[in-house]
Amino acid sequence: TVFNKSTAMLVPLIFGSGVKLKTLEALSRGVPVISTDFGMEGISEPLGNGIQNNGFVVENDLNLFVNHMNALINLEINCEYSENAKSFYSQKYNSNVVNEIYNEIFEQKNVK
C-alpha cells in the first residue's frame, strides 16, 4: 500500500555493504529510487553522482536528494522512471532470470 502511494524511495546510506533488499523491492514495484552508491551496491555498477538510469538516481550528495525528488513530482517524469524501474528489475532480478543464473552456476560445478 505504501509503495502504491510513493513518489520515490530514498536510500541515503553513507556506509554499508551488500545488496539492499528494500531497494530491489522498490524497483520491482516500479517505485523510482534516489540513492547513494551504498544503497545501490551490488545492484548497479557505480554510476557517479546525479546520473539517472533504469528508474533510479545515484546521488552521493544528500543535500541534492531534494532536487531529484522535485523532478520526480512531475507525473510524466515519474511514470517514465517507474516503467524503467520495473523494466530494470524484470531484466536483472525476476525469478526466471535469477533461476537461470543459478542453474548455470550449478551445472558448471557439476561438470567439474
N, C-alpha and C positions, 0 to 999 in steps of 0.2 A: 504494500500500500504506500509506504513512504517513497519507494523508488518511482512509483507512478506519478507522484506529485512533485518530483525533484527536477530542478533546472540542471543541476550538475552535482557531482560528488567531489568534495575537496579532500585531498590526501596530502597534508602539509608536513610530511615526515622529514626530519632533519638527520636521522640516522636509522639504521636497521639493516636487515638483510633478508633475502629470500622473497619469494612471490607473496604478494598480499592478496589473499582470497577476496577481501572486500572490494578490491579494485576490479578483479575479474568478475565478481558478481554484478557490479555496476555496469560494466561493459556488456555483459551478457543480456542485461535488461534494457540496453540502449540508453543508459544514463551517461552523458558526457562526463569525463573525469579531468579535473585540474589537479596536477600532482607534481611533486618534486621527483627528481631521479630516484630517490629511495622508494617512493610509492609505486614506481613502475619497474623496479628492479626485478629481473627475471621474466618480465612480460614483454618489454620492448628494449631494443638497443638504445643506448644513451643518445638522446636527440639534441640536447642543448636547450637553453632557456627559450621559452616562448614559441618553440616550434610546435605547430599544430599538425596532428597526424592521426588518422584512424579513430577518431572520436575522442581523442584526449589531447590535452595540452600539458607539456612538461615545462614547469616554471620553478626554478630554484630560488627566486627572489619572492619570498612570501608576501611582500608588500605589493607585488604586481598581481596576486591572485584576484583582487577585486576588479582589475581591468578585464581579465578573462571572463569573470562572472558577468560583468556588464555586457560583454559581447554576446554571451550565451542567453541573455534575457531576450534577445531578438529571436522570435519564433522561427523564422526561416533558417537562421544560423543554427539554432538549437536542433531543429529537425534534421539538418544535414549531419551534425555531429552525432546525433542519436543513431541515424542509419549507419554511419561509419563505425560507430562503436559496436553495434550488433554484427555488422559485416566482419570487422576485425576479429571479434570473439568467435564467430562461426568458422572463419578460415583457420584460426590458430588453436582454438580450445574446445570446440564442441566434442562430444563424446566419440563420434566417428573418427575424427582426426586424431584424438589422443589414443584411442584404442589401436588405430593403425600404427602409430609410432611405437606403442608398447609391443605389438605383435612383431614388428621389425626387430626391435631390440632382443626379444626373447628368441626369435628364430635365429639370429646371429649367434647368440650364446649356445643354442642347441647344436649348431653346426660345428662349433669348435670342439 
